[in-house]
Amino acid sequence: MSLTGYVTITRPVNAAAAGLAAIVAYLIATGTITTAALLLFAVVTLVTAAGNVINDYFDVEIDRVNRPDRPIPAGLVSLPAARAYAVTLFLAGILVCLFTNELCIAIAVISSLLLIGYAACLKRTPLLGNITVSYLAASMFLFGGALGGLPGLLHVMPFAVMTFFAMLAREVVKDAEDVEGDRASGAATLPIRYGIRATLFLALFSALLGVVASLGPYLWWGFWYIYGILPVDGIILFACIKVVRSTTPEEVKTTGASTLLKAGMFASLVIFTLSALFL
């Protein structure tokens, strides 16, 4: 066991990015940033980190095949320690959330339960698991908007919808990459049950829906927003078009579609932030 393992297993960059997304959502919803936004960042970062740990805890056998360098299969963090660490992070996130409001608390509790349920069993359920993790990604925006009350929650809905469909596209692409390890562990993912090609067409359709949702904020941000978001939409669509002809996990990995989709989602967060600040 090592300190490096405990840091790495939380995927700190991704966890912090999720926290920043909640702050951006609050900025979009209210038009301002207050010290309360720090609570959002802390809650989302802690709960996301906890979800990453509990996911690795339940996925240890899959990771021995697909990701042997991850902290648990690499021997940097033991299974009992990972379980205790995840519980501690979840509880810390919920405790901080008590200083927000009822909407935020409800979203945080539901998201925490879904993270545990996803890691324990939903991940191995075709499509339902993908939908769950996609909602969890979108819930960062819902959580940030909820600090502004119900009006804030409604205002961030287009961003949550775009994030949901972009993440769904990435999740099913990742499933297509991980067929070998998932099959070895007995998981019945979409590509295992219905084939890689069908899965990748679903990714493309989901990406198209995400692009449509991304155009909604034009109603209040105007053409400057469109000029910024269209290149991001182009990255997301390019990734799914590039990968859709793949027929094997190796071909899917070679396209780099999963990385491109991740880059597109980060870029969309930048566009949302700049638009909220200057438009």
Summary of the structure (lengths in Angstrom):
residues: 279
radius of gyration: 18.4
end to end distance: 48.4
largest distance: 52.6
contacts: 1019
relative contact order: 0.11
helix: 82%
strand: 0%
